[in-house]
Structures are given as structure tokens and as C-alpha cells.
Amino acid sequence: MGAAFIIVTRSQDHFLDLVEAAYELPEQPEAFETFIQSIKVYLFGDLEGSQVVAPGHTVDQEAPTLERLTDRVQRLIQRLDASNEPAQSRFHAIIEIARDSKTVTGNPAAERLLDCSFPLNFDALPLDYEAMRFISEYLFKHRQAHMMDKVFLTTVGTEERRSCMALIQRPENVQGIARISISYIDWTEKLLRRIGEAFELSNRELSVLQGYLEHLSAKDIAKKSGRSLETIKSQSKSILRKTGCQRMSDVMQLSASIAYLLRQIPDGPEPKARLAWRTPERGLHTFRSSRGRTVAWYRVGEGTQPVLFIHGLIQGPFFPSNIVNQLNQLDLYLVCPSRPGFGFSDPSTSRRVYNETVLDDASELLDQIGVTSCPVLVHQGGSSHGFRIASRLGERCKHLTLVDGGVPVHDRASLAFMDSNSRMMAAANRRSPSFLKMLTRLGLATYKLRGIDAYLQELYKASHADLRALKQTEFCRVLSEGIFHTTEQDAEVWVSDGNAAMENWSDAFTAYRGGQTWVLGEDARILSHKWIESYLENVDKAEVHLIEGAGNTLLYTHAKTVFETVRATMT
């Protein structure tokens, strides 16, 4: 039996350092690396994770504490994320009103902006009196088919009142549903100054207008500014004259329109839009498994010869168009099941049956689409699954090709050939799933705040080859989509699939008797090619292709080589 991945020494101070580092994340998301280091020190006693500990020790007695800590810090990060989002994005509110039933529904942004829950009755809609009167007259009292879309100004919310501009769109028919889009207006000092310049208002006149825009009365404006009511009335008349409006409500409406237009014309370069972390649906198919689960799978390529593709942990079944063209030229197509809990596949019922569920999903998928035999192509963290699936398929599996694959991690020697992050993952998987879950949940929340680019740069920073690959937009896109595929549901998949990769799966390795080809990158850093080559020395049917200058992104940077290798195994 190999040595266990556990702890040599650990002090209360190390745990307190870990807690402190976790609480730094909401305020300093860029400090995630410091947080990682604190975990390594806590688990191993050093930053490199070179130590292993006394067999039989487990740190999961701290699971409840870690769960509470993770929940709290995650909420703090999410709160910060929401506060940093531009107001117009936070409050891109849409509500719909059914004319006959007066039932109001709305999107999540509308619930946040209006501080309410849907559905609700129209009379309970938290808009100001004038807006409610306008909507009522427009929607319920006038049922002419020629009704036009209307723009109006309103205040929304219950506790915090916000100025908004709203567009009400006519129903499709008399009995139909009217949609109201509500746009939040943040009356910043800069915005007010630009409106004042447009109307040539004095500073005092502008302060009066600001009061009206905050829905204060002339009396309240006078009290707030320390000026007389007559002075406020005089300055109000001057505002009407300069703007050409008859009523102050018209001035407010005009100001709101200008604010909306100014918002569409940024002063400088637009900030880079934050990506939504969503799994792609191009090429997506689903079927119902014998276990009653929805299993998602993707078809990639238009060839006639199928290849079963087993994706990695953080690399999904997504490829840029030039790689798909290479598949087509070789008359291949990939059949790519999403493992339980990934993308749109239902999770397994428990960690205990996870590996068996993966096997069932893959074999049932081939049965569903009528594939009687095919080679199996495995990517990175899918290696243990690839061997189990190939063994299950038996004669149906013509050959097993592994790209940047891994071998069973079962003894102390293998640790030396891993980077420190992989050693940490191995230890956490073996002895403390709670640590892994904490790491995943907080890492996901942090990098959603920092952006996917920051995550990719951190992930591949150790390899010059991989960093070069990140400069290519299409590679970045598919690498990002792989992350989204992994994080679509929750952190549990990291624990379940990580266990499958990091446990001692030697039995699955030796059970497979067919041919196997390994395509490895010389510059890959997760698990050194030297360790894999030494592990395979006594395996008769194992062939190794070492790609010079390739890193952990070699499936994308050297796709043609990979697919030609697979095609050659089919002849």
C-alpha cells in the first residue's frame, strides 16, 4: 500500500491564517493565490505540498466549520459582485401586466429594483401614484387597438426610492399583455452637470432641478437648501423658461430622456463586458437514461466515423471551427457525453455511485445513437473514466487514445511529478472533500468577479506553451466554455470527478487489455510526462507520442496530430 496523502504537522495558527485569508477575498479578489497558499500550509506544512502525513489522519472533522465559513465568504463576494455591477445592468427590469387579470410578472432584475416578489396584483405594484395612474388609464381605460408605445418617468421601490424612465409597450391585442421596461437613472454629479450645461442652468438652478429629480417638493427643496420658498419658485420659473417646458414634470421627463441618451454615449472606451458563465448549447442533445436522469451530449463534426470523446475536468467538449474542419476532413465526428453534474447532465444520486453512473451514461448513449464500435478519445482528467469505459465496452472499443492523460496516483513517488496545486488537489480529494469544496466554491465566486481571463492566466501560468495558446481568441473561448461546463451546476462535481481522478484506480488501468496511445506535451505541468512514461514502461500495448513544445492545451494546439493518431488506430 502506498503512503497516504495526509498531514504531518498542523497548528491552530495555520487554521486561523486560512480563515483570515478567506475573509480577505471579498475585499481583495486578487488575493486568491494567498488563500491557496494558506491551504497548502495548513494541509502540508509547506507551500510546495511536498510533505505527506501520518496514515489515518483526516481533516474532515472541520467540515461543519469550513461549510459555514464558505457560505459566509461566498455571500460577501456575491454581494460585492452585485455592488460593482453597473446600475443599468443591475436594473434592466422588465414587467408584464395581463390586462384582464391585472396580474403582474417580471424578471429577477425587476424584483430587485422594485423590491417585491412576482406574481402580484397590479394594485400592489410599488410605483409612484402618477405612474400608476398613467398605466391604469393607458392599459385599462383605453382599449383602442391603435394605442402607441409611451415613455414616462417614475420612482420605484419601497424602502429606497429610485428615479427611473419607463417604456410601456402596447399589447399585441386588446386582451393581451403589456410589457414595461424600466431603466434606472443614477443622478450622478457628472450627469447633472452635463444636463445643466445643456440648458445653461446656473448652479443654484441646477440644485433646484436636482431636488425635483429626487422627487422633493418646492417646500422641501427650500428647507433642504436653506433658501426661501419664493426663491425656489423664482428659480423654478427660470428653469421652465430655459428648457421651454410648461410644467416641472415635463422638465423631469426631458432630463430623464437626456440622461438615457448620455448613457448610450460613453465618455471613453466601454468597459469590457462581463461574460455570463453559461454552458454552450451548440450541438447539444439529451436523452433519458435507465436511471431516470437527463444525460446531455454533444456531436462535434460532420464525418461518418464516430469517436467517443471523454472530456477533462475543466475542459469540455467544445472546439473552435478550424478544429471541427480537421475532424470533417478525416471523416470523423465526436460523440461527447457530459458526465453527471457537468453542463446540462443531471448529477448522480451520490458520490458512491458516480463512477458507475458515468459508465452507464456512456454505454447507453452509444446504444441510443446506434454506435456498435468506435475508438475512445480521452482528455486529461477523464483518464480514469476512459479506462473504465473502454473496459466496459470490451470489443466495442477499438482503441484508447489519451491526450495529456493521467495515470493512477497511488504512492508518494507520484507526488514529485505533480505541480504543487495538483498535489494539493490530490490531498484534498483523498482526505478532505470539504477543503476541496470550499476551494472550488470560493474560487468560482472569486473568478466570476475577476473574470475568466484572470482564471485562465492563473491556470496556465506555469507553461510558456499554454500562455502562447491563450493569445489566440478561439482557444480562449473554448477553454472558457470548458470552465463554464464544469461550473454550470455547483461545486459537488469537483469533488465527485476529482475523486475519480485522484483515487487509486489501478484496477481500472490493469483491467483494460486493448491498445492504448498516449499523446503527451513536453511542457505539460499538471503531471510530468516523465512520470507517465516511467509508469508505462512495462505496459505492452502502450505507445507514447511526445509532442515537443506542447503544454496542457495540446488538444487544441496540436489537434490535427491528435485526430490523425485516432484515425490511424481505426485502420
C-alpha positions as CSV (number, residue, x, y, z in Angstrom):
1,M,0.0,0.0,0.0
2,G,1.2,3.4,-0.8
3,A,1.6,6.2,1.6
4,A,-1.5,8.3,2.4
5,F,-1.9,11.9,1.4
6,I,-2.3,13.5,4.8
7,I,-0.8,15.9,7.2
8,V,2.5,15.9,9.0
9,T,2.1,18.9,11.2
10,R,-0.7,21.4,11.5
11,S,-1.3,24.1,14.1
12,Q,-4.2,26.2,15.2
13,D,-2.3,29.1,13.9
14,H,-2.3,27.7,10.4
15,F,-6.1,27.3,10.5
16,L,-6.5,30.9,11.7
17,D,-4.3,32.0,8.8
18,L,-6.6,30.1,6.5
19,V,-9.7,31.8,7.9
20,E,-8.1,35.2,7.7
21,A,-7.1,34.6,4.0
22,A,-10.6,33.5,3.2
23,Y,-12.1,36.7,4.6
24,E,-9.7,38.8,2.6
25,L,-11.3,37.5,-0.7
26,P,-14.4,39.8,-0.8
27,E,-12.3,42.9,-0.5
28,Q,-9.2,41.6,-2.4
29,P,-10.3,39.0,-5.0
30,E,-6.8,39.2,-6.5
31,A,-5.5,37.6,-3.2
32,F,-6.9,34.2,-4.1
33,E,-3.4,32.9,-4.6
34,T,-2.6,33.8,-1.0
35,F,-5.7,31.9,0.0
36,I,-4.4,28.8,-1.9
37,Q,-1.0,29.1,-0.2
38,S,-2.7,29.2,3.2
39,I,-4.5,25.9,2.3
40,K,-1.2,24.3,1.3
41,V,0.5,25.3,4.5
42,Y,-2.4,24.0,6.5
43,L,-2.5,20.7,4.7
44,F,1.2,20.1,4.3
45,G,3.2,22.4,6.5
46,D,4.9,24.0,3.4
47,L,4.0,25.8,0.2
48,E,5.1,23.1,-2.2
49,G,3.0,20.3,-0.7
50,S,5.9,18.0,-0.6
51,Q,5.1,16.5,2.8
52,V,2.8,13.6,3.4
53,V,1.4,12.8,6.8
54,A,0.7,10.1,9.2
55,P,-1.7,7.5,7.8
56,G,-5.2,7.5,9.1
57,H,-5.5,11.2,9.8
58,T,-8.3,13.1,8.3
59,V,-9.2,16.8,8.4
60,D,-12.8,16.5,7.6
61,Q,-13.7,16.8,11.3
62,E,-13.6,20.5,10.4
63,A,-16.2,20.1,7.7
64,P,-19.0,22.0,9.5
65,T,-16.7,24.9,10.3
66,L,-15.5,25.0,6.7
67,E,-19.0,24.9,5.3
68,R,-20.1,27.9,7.5
69,L,-17.0,29.8,6.6
70,T,-17.5,29.1,2.8
71,D,-21.2,30.1,2.9
72,R,-20.4,33.4,4.6
73,V,-17.4,34.4,2.4
74,Q,-19.3,33.4,-0.7
75,R,-22.2,35.6,0.2
76,L,-19.8,38.5,0.8
77,I,-18.2,38.0,-2.6
78,Q,-21.5,37.8,-4.4
79,R,-22.7,41.0,-2.6
80,L,-19.5,42.8,-3.7
81,D,-20.1,41.5,-7.3
82,A,-23.6,42.9,-7.3
83,S,-22.5,46.3,-6.0
84,N,-19.8,46.6,-8.7
85,E,-22.2,45.8,-11.5
86,P,-23.3,48.9,-13.4
87,A,-26.6,50.2,-12.3
88,Q,-28.2,49.9,-15.7
89,S,-27.2,46.2,-15.8
90,R,-28.4,45.6,-12.2
91,F,-31.8,47.1,-13.0
92,H,-32.6,46.1,-16.5
93,A,-36.1,45.5,-15.3
94,I,-39.0,44.1,-17.3
95,I,-42.5,43.6,-16.0
96,E,-45.6,42.3,-17.8
97,I,-49.2,43.1,-17.0
98,A,-52.1,40.9,-18.0
99,R,-54.8,43.3,-18.9
100,D,-57.8,41.1,-17.9
101,S,-56.5,39.6,-14.7
102,K,-54.3,42.5,-13.7
103,T,-51.6,40.0,-12.8
104,V,-48.0,41.4,-12.9
105,T,-45.0,39.2,-13.5
106,G,-41.3,40.3,-14.0
107,N,-37.7,39.2,-14.4
108,P,-35.3,38.9,-11.4
109,A,-33.9,42.4,-12.2
110,A,-37.4,43.8,-11.7
111,E,-37.8,42.0,-8.4
112,R,-34.5,43.6,-7.2
113,L,-35.4,47.1,-8.5
114,L,-39.0,47.1,-7.2
115,D,-38.1,45.2,-4.0
116,C,-41.0,42.8,-4.5
117,S,-41.8,39.2,-5.5
118,F,-43.8,38.1,-8.5
119,P,-46.5,37.4,-9.4
120,L,-48.6,40.2,-7.7
121,N,-51.7,42.2,-8.4
122,F,-51.4,45.4,-10.3
123,D,-52.6,47.5,-7.3
124,A,-49.6,46.2,-5.3
125,L,-47.1,47.3,-7.8
126,P,-44.6,49.7,-6.0
127,L,-44.6,52.6,-8.4
128,D,-45.4,56.2,-7.5
129,Y,-49.0,57.5,-7.8
130,E,-48.6,59.3,-11.0
131,A,-47.1,56.3,-12.8
132,M,-49.8,54.0,-11.5
133,R,-52.5,56.5,-12.7
134,F,-50.8,56.7,-16.1
135,I,-50.5,52.9,-16.6
136,S,-54.1,52.4,-15.4
137,E,-55.5,54.9,-17.9
138,Y,-53.3,53.6,-20.7
139,L,-53.9,49.9,-20.1
140,F,-57.3,49.5,-18.5
141,K,-59.4,52.5,-19.5
142,H,-58.4,52.8,-23.2
143,R,-58.7,49.6,-25.2
144,Q,-58.1,51.0,-28.6
145,A,-56.1,48.9,-30.9
146,H,-54.1,51.9,-32.1
147,M,-52.5,52.6,-28.7
148,M,-48.9,53.8,-29.1
149,D,-45.9,52.9,-27.0
150,K,-45.4,55.6,-24.3
151,V,-42.4,56.7,-22.2
152,F,-42.9,58.0,-18.7
153,L,-40.9,58.9,-15.6
154,T,-41.5,57.1,-12.3
155,T,-40.0,56.3,-8.9
156,V,-39.7,52.7,-7.8
157,G,-39.1,50.7,-4.7
158,T,-40.5,50.6,-1.2
159,E,-37.7,51.5,1.2
160,E,-35.2,53.1,-1.3
161,R,-36.9,55.2,-3.9
162,R,-35.2,55.3,-7.3
163,S,-35.8,57.6,-10.3
164,C,-36.5,55.6,-13.5
165,M,-37.6,56.0,-17.0
166,A,-40.1,53.5,-18.2
167,L,-41.4,52.4,-21.6
168,I,-44.8,50.9,-21.8
169,Q,-45.4,48.8,-25.0
170,R,-48.9,48.3,-26.4
171,P,-50.4,44.8,-26.1
172,E,-50.4,42.6,-29.1
173,N,-54.2,42.6,-28.8
174,V,-56.9,44.1,-26.6
175,Q,-56.9,41.1,-24.2
176,G,-53.1,40.8,-24.3
177,I,-50.2,41.5,-22.1
178,A,-48.4,44.9,-21.9
179,R,-44.7,45.0,-21.3
180,I,-43.0,47.8,-19.3
181,S,-39.2,48.2,-19.5
182,I,-37.8,50.2,-16.6
183,S,-34.4,51.8,-16.8
184,Y,-32.7,53.1,-13.6
185,I,-31.3,56.6,-13.7
186,D,-28.3,57.3,-11.4
187,W,-28.3,61.1,-11.0
188,T,-24.6,61.4,-10.6
189,E,-22.9,64.8,-10.1
190,K,-21.3,64.4,-13.6
191,L,-24.7,63.6,-15.2
192,L,-26.4,66.6,-13.5
193,R,-23.6,68.9,-14.6
194,R,-24.0,67.8,-18.3
195,I,-27.8,68.4,-18.1
196,G,-27.1,71.9,-16.6
197,E,-24.7,72.7,-19.4
198,A,-27.3,71.6,-22.0
199,F,-29.9,74.0,-20.6
200,E,-27.5,76.7,-19.5
201,L,-28.7,76.5,-15.9
202,S,-26.9,78.3,-13.1
203,N,-25.5,76.2,-10.2
204,R,-28.4,77.2,-8.0
205,E,-31.0,76.4,-10.7
206,L,-29.3,73.1,-11.2
207,S,-29.6,72.3,-7.4
208,V,-33.3,73.1,-7.6
209,L,-33.7,70.7,-10.6
210,Q,-31.8,68.1,-8.7
211,G,-34.3,68.4,-5.9
212,Y,-37.2,67.9,-8.2
213,L,-35.5,64.9,-9.8
214,E,-35.2,63.4,-6.3
215,H,-39.0,63.9,-6.0
216,L,-38.9,66.7,-3.5
217,S,-41.5,69.4,-3.4
218,A,-40.6,73.1,-3.8
219,K,-41.1,73.4,0.0
220,D,-38.7,70.5,0.7
221,I,-36.1,71.9,-1.7
222,A,-36.3,75.3,0.1
223,K,-35.9,73.6,3.5
224,K,-33.0,71.4,2.3
225,S,-31.1,74.3,0.6
226,G,-31.7,76.9,3.3
227,R,-33.4,79.2,0.7
228,S,-36.8,80.8,0.9
229,L,-39.8,79.2,-0.9
230,E,-40.2,82.3,-3.1
231,T,-36.6,82.0,-4.2
232,I,-37.2,78.3,-5.2
233,K,-40.3,79.2,-7.1
234,S,-38.5,82.0,-8.9
235,Q,-35.6,79.7,-9.9
236,S,-38.2,77.1,-10.9
237,K,-39.7,79.6,-13.4
238,S,-36.3,80.3,-14.8
239,I,-35.7,76.6,-15.3
240,L,-39.1,76.3,-17.2
241,R,-38.1,79.3,-19.4
242,K,-34.7,78.0,-20.3
243,T,-35.9,74.5,-21.1
244,G,-39.0,75.6,-22.9
245,C,-41.3,73.4,-20.8
246,Q,-44.7,74.3,-19.4
247,R,-44.5,72.2,-16.2
248,M,-41.7,70.9,-14.0
249,S,-42.9,67.3,-14.6
250,D,-42.0,68.0,-18.3
251,V,-38.6,69.2,-17.3
252,M,-38.0,66.0,-15.3
253,Q,-39.2,63.9,-18.2
254,L,-36.8,65.8,-20.6
255,S,-33.9,65.4,-18.1
256,A,-34.6,61.7,-17.9
257,S,-34.5,61.4,-21.7
258,I,-31.2,63.3,-21.9
259,A,-29.8,61.0,-19.1
260,Y,-30.8,58.0,-21.1
261,L,-29.2,59.3,-24.3
262,L,-26.0,60.3,-22.5
263,R,-25.7,56.8,-21.0
264,Q,-25.7,55.4,-24.5
265,I,-22.8,57.6,-25.5
266,P,-19.9,56.8,-23.1
267,D,-17.1,59.4,-22.5
268,G,-14.4,56.9,-23.1
269,P,-13.9,53.2,-24.1
270,E,-16.7,50.9,-22.9
271,P,-15.6,48.7,-20.0
272,K,-15.2,45.1,-21.1
273,A,-18.5,43.3,-20.7
274,R,-18.5,40.6,-18.0
275,L,-19.1,37.2,-19.5
276,A,-22.0,35.1,-18.3
277,W,-20.6,31.7,-17.2
278,R,-23.0,29.6,-19.3
279,T,-22.5,26.3,-20.9
280,P,-22.8,26.4,-24.7
281,E,-25.8,24.7,-26.4
282,R,-24.5,24.3,-30.0
283,G,-24.5,20.7,-30.9
284,L,-26.4,19.8,-27.7
285,H,-28.5,16.7,-27.5
286,T,-30.1,14.9,-24.5
287,F,-31.6,11.5,-23.7
288,R,-33.3,9.9,-20.7
289,S,-31.1,7.3,-19.0
290,S,-32.2,4.0,-17.4
291,R,-31.5,5.6,-14.1
292,G,-34.2,8.3,-14.9
293,R,-31.6,11.1,-15.4
294,T,-31.3,13.6,-18.2
295,V,-27.9,13.0,-19.9
296,A,-26.6,15.7,-22.1
297,W,-24.2,15.0,-25.0
298,Y,-22.7,16.9,-27.9
299,R,-22.0,15.9,-31.5
300,V,-18.9,17.6,-32.9
301,G,-18.1,17.3,-36.6
302,E,-20.0,16.1,-39.7
303,G,-18.0,13.0,-40.5
304,T,-19.3,9.4,-40.7
305,Q,-16.9,7.7,-38.3
306,P,-17.8,8.1,-34.6
307,V,-15.2,8.6,-31.8
308,L,-16.4,8.5,-28.2
309,F,-14.8,11.6,-26.5
310,I,-14.3,11.7,-22.7
311,H,-13.8,15.3,-21.6
312,G,-11.5,16.5,-18.9
313,L,-12.4,18.0,-15.5
314,I,-12.2,21.7,-16.7
315,Q,-12.0,21.0,-20.5
316,G,-15.4,20.5,-22.1
317,P,-16.5,19.0,-25.5
318,F,-16.1,22.3,-27.3
319,F,-13.7,23.1,-30.2
320,P,-13.0,26.1,-32.5
321,S,-14.3,25.9,-36.1
322,N,-10.8,25.2,-37.6
323,I,-10.5,22.0,-35.4
324,V,-14.0,20.9,-36.4
325,N,-12.9,21.3,-40.0
326,Q,-10.0,19.0,-39.3
327,L,-12.4,16.4,-38.0
328,N,-14.5,16.7,-41.1
329,Q,-11.5,16.3,-43.4
330,L,-10.7,13.0,-41.6
331,D,-14.4,11.9,-41.9
332,L,-14.7,11.8,-38.1
333,Y,-17.2,13.1,-35.6
334,L,-17.0,13.1,-31.8
335,V,-19.7,11.8,-29.5
336,C,-19.3,13.7,-26.3
337,P,-21.3,12.8,-23.2
338,S,-21.3,15.4,-20.3
339,R,-20.6,13.5,-17.1
340,P,-23.1,13.7,-14.2
341,G,-23.3,17.2,-12.8
342,F,-21.5,18.7,-15.8
343,G,-23.2,21.2,-18.1
344,F,-26.8,20.0,-18.6
345,S,-26.4,16.4,-17.4
346,D,-28.3,15.6,-14.2
347,P,-25.9,14.8,-11.3
348,S,-25.5,11.2,-10.0
349,T,-27.6,10.3,-6.9
350,S,-24.4,10.1,-4.8
351,R,-20.6,10.2,-4.9
352,R,-20.6,6.4,-4.2
353,V,-22.3,5.6,-7.5
354,Y,-20.7,8.4,-9.5
355,N,-18.2,6.3,-11.4
356,E,-20.8,3.6,-12.2
357,T,-23.2,6.3,-13.5
358,V,-20.5,7.6,-15.8
359,L,-20.1,4.1,-17.3
360,D,-23.8,3.6,-17.7
361,D,-24.3,7.0,-19.4
362,A,-21.5,6.4,-21.9
363,S,-22.6,2.9,-22.9
364,E,-26.3,3.8,-23.1
365,L,-25.5,6.8,-25.2
366,L,-23.8,4.6,-27.8
367,D,-26.8,2.3,-27.8
368,Q,-29.2,5.2,-28.2
369,I,-27.4,6.5,-31.3
370,G,-26.7,3.1,-32.8
371,V,-22.9,3.1,-32.5
372,T,-21.7,-0.5,-32.3
373,S,-18.0,0.1,-32.1
374,C,-15.6,3.1,-32.1
375,P,-12.3,4.3,-30.7
376,V,-12.3,6.2,-27.4
377,L,-10.5,9.5,-27.1
378,V,-9.8,10.7,-23.6
379,H,-8.7,14.2,-22.4
380,Q,-6.8,15.0,-19.2
381,G,-8.9,14.4,-16.1
382,G,-11.2,12.0,-17.9
383,S,-8.4,9.3,-17.9
384,S,-9.8,7.1,-15.1
385,H,-13.3,7.2,-16.7
386,G,-11.7,6.4,-20.1
387,F,-10.2,3.2,-18.9
388,R,-13.3,2.1,-17.1
389,I,-15.5,2.9,-20.1
390,A,-13.1,1.1,-22.5
391,S,-13.2,-2.0,-20.3
392,R,-16.9,-1.9,-20.1
393,L,-17.2,-1.6,-23.9
394,G,-14.9,-4.5,-24.4
395,E,-14.8,-5.4,-28.2
396,R,-16.8,-2.3,-29.0
397,C,-13.8,-0.2,-28.0
398,K,-11.3,-0.4,-30.9
399,H,-8.6,1.6,-29.3
400,L,-7.9,4.1,-26.4
401,T,-6.1,7.3,-27.1
402,L,-5.3,9.6,-24.2
403,V,-4.4,13.3,-24.7
404,D,-2.4,14.8,-21.8
405,G,-3.9,12.0,-19.8
406,G,-3.0,10.9,-16.2
407,V,-2.1,7.6,-14.6
408,P,-3.3,6.3,-11.2
409,V,-1.9,8.4,-8.4
410,H,-1.3,5.9,-5.7
411,D,2.0,6.4,-4.0
412,R,4.4,9.0,-2.6
413,A,6.6,8.9,-5.7
414,S,3.9,10.3,-8.0
415,L,3.7,13.5,-5.9
416,A,7.1,14.6,-7.0
417,F,6.0,14.7,-10.6
418,M,2.9,16.9,-9.9
419,D,2.8,20.7,-9.7
420,S,2.0,22.0,-6.2
421,N,-1.6,22.8,-7.0
422,S,-2.2,19.2,-8.2
423,R,-0.6,17.8,-5.0
424,M,-3.0,20.0,-3.0
425,M,-5.9,18.7,-5.0
426,A,-4.8,15.1,-4.5
427,A,-4.5,15.6,-0.8
428,A,-7.9,17.3,-0.5
429,N,-9.6,14.7,-2.6
430,R,-8.2,11.9,-0.5
431,R,-8.6,13.2,2.9
432,S,-10.8,16.3,3.0
433,P,-13.5,16.8,0.4
434,S,-14.7,19.7,2.5
435,F,-11.5,21.6,1.7
436,L,-11.9,20.9,-2.0
437,K,-15.5,22.0,-1.9
438,M,-14.5,25.2,-0.1
439,L,-11.7,25.9,-2.6
440,T,-14.0,25.3,-5.5
441,R,-16.9,27.4,-4.3
442,L,-14.8,30.4,-3.2
443,G,-12.6,30.1,-6.3
444,L,-15.6,30.1,-8.6
445,A,-17.1,33.1,-6.8
446,T,-13.8,35.0,-6.9
447,Y,-13.0,34.4,-10.5
448,K,-16.6,35.2,-11.6
449,L,-15.8,38.6,-10.0
450,R,-12.3,38.9,-11.5
451,G,-13.2,37.5,-14.9
452,I,-12.5,34.3,-16.9
453,D,-9.3,35.8,-18.4
454,A,-7.7,36.1,-14.9
455,Y,-8.7,32.5,-14.2
456,L,-7.1,31.1,-17.5
457,Q,-3.9,33.1,-16.9
458,E,-3.6,31.7,-13.4
459,L,-4.4,28.2,-14.5
460,Y,-1.8,28.1,-17.3
461,K,0.9,30.4,-15.9
462,A,3.5,27.7,-15.4
463,S,3.7,26.8,-19.1
464,H,5.0,29.1,-21.8
465,A,3.4,26.9,-24.5
466,D,0.0,27.3,-22.8
467,L,0.4,31.1,-22.3
468,R,1.1,31.4,-26.0
469,A,-2.1,29.5,-26.8
470,L,-4.1,31.9,-24.7
471,K,-3.2,34.7,-27.1
472,Q,-5.5,33.1,-29.6
473,T,-9.0,34.2,-29.2
474,E,-10.7,31.0,-30.4
475,F,-8.6,28.9,-28.0
476,C,-9.5,31.2,-25.1
477,R,-13.2,30.9,-26.0
478,V,-13.3,27.1,-25.9
479,L,-11.1,26.9,-22.8
480,S,-13.6,29.3,-21.1
481,E,-16.5,27.2,-22.3
482,G,-14.9,24.2,-20.7
483,I,-14.8,26.0,-17.4
484,F,-18.5,27.0,-17.7
485,H,-19.3,23.4,-18.5
486,T,-17.7,22.4,-15.2
487,T,-19.3,25.1,-13.1
488,E,-22.8,25.1,-14.6
489,Q,-24.3,23.4,-11.5
490,D,-22.3,23.5,-8.3
491,A,-19.1,22.6,-6.6
492,E,-20.1,18.9,-6.0
493,V,-18.9,17.9,-9.4
494,W,-15.3,18.9,-8.5
495,V,-15.4,16.5,-5.5
496,S,-17.0,13.6,-7.4
497,D,-15.0,13.9,-10.5
498,G,-11.8,14.8,-8.6
499,N,-12.2,11.7,-6.5
500,A,-12.4,9.6,-9.7
501,A,-9.2,11.2,-11.0
502,M,-7.2,11.2,-7.8
503,E,-8.1,7.9,-6.2
504,N,-6.1,4.8,-6.8
505,W,-7.7,3.4,-9.9
506,S,-5.0,0.9,-10.7
507,D,-7.6,-1.9,-11.0
508,A,-9.3,0.0,-13.8
509,F,-6.0,0.6,-15.5
510,T,-5.0,-3.1,-15.5
511,A,-8.4,-4.3,-16.4
512,Y,-8.2,-2.7,-19.8
513,R,-6.5,-5.1,-22.2
514,G,-6.7,-3.2,-25.5
515,G,-4.3,-1.0,-27.3
516,Q,-3.6,2.5,-25.9
517,T,-1.8,5.5,-27.3
518,W,-0.7,8.4,-25.2
519,V,-0.2,11.9,-26.7
520,L,1.8,14.0,-24.2
521,G,3.0,17.5,-24.1
522,E,6.7,18.1,-23.3
523,D,5.8,21.3,-21.5
524,A,2.7,20.0,-19.6
525,R,2.9,20.8,-15.9
526,I,0.0,19.1,-14.2
527,L,1.6,15.7,-14.3
528,S,5.1,15.4,-15.9
529,H,5.4,13.2,-19.0
530,K,8.5,11.7,-17.4
531,W,6.3,10.1,-14.7
532,I,3.8,8.8,-17.2
533,E,6.5,7.3,-19.4
534,S,8.1,5.5,-16.4
535,Y,4.7,4.2,-15.4
536,L,4.0,2.8,-18.8
537,E,7.4,1.1,-19.3
538,N,6.1,-2.3,-18.6
539,V,2.7,-1.9,-20.3
540,D,2.9,-4.0,-23.5
541,K,0.2,-2.3,-25.6
542,A,1.0,1.3,-24.6
543,E,2.5,3.7,-27.2
544,V,3.7,7.2,-26.3
545,H,3.9,10.2,-28.6
546,L,5.7,13.1,-27.0
547,I,4.9,16.5,-28.6
548,E,7.8,18.9,-28.4
549,G,6.9,22.4,-27.2
550,A,3.3,21.4,-26.3
551,G,1.7,22.1,-22.9
552,N,-1.6,21.2,-21.3
553,T,-3.5,22.8,-24.2
554,L,-2.1,20.4,-26.8
555,L,-5.6,19.1,-27.7
556,Y,-6.2,22.5,-29.3
557,T,-2.7,23.5,-30.3
558,H,-2.0,20.1,-32.0
559,A,-5.5,18.9,-32.8
560,K,-4.5,17.6,-36.3
561,T,-1.8,15.4,-34.8
562,V,-4.3,14.1,-32.2
563,F,-7.1,13.3,-34.7
564,E,-4.7,11.7,-37.2
565,T,-3.4,9.5,-34.4
566,V,-7.0,8.4,-33.6
567,R,-7.8,7.9,-37.3
568,A,-4.7,5.7,-37.7
569,T,-5.9,3.4,-34.9
570,M,-9.1,2.7,-36.9
571,T,-7.4,1.1,-39.9
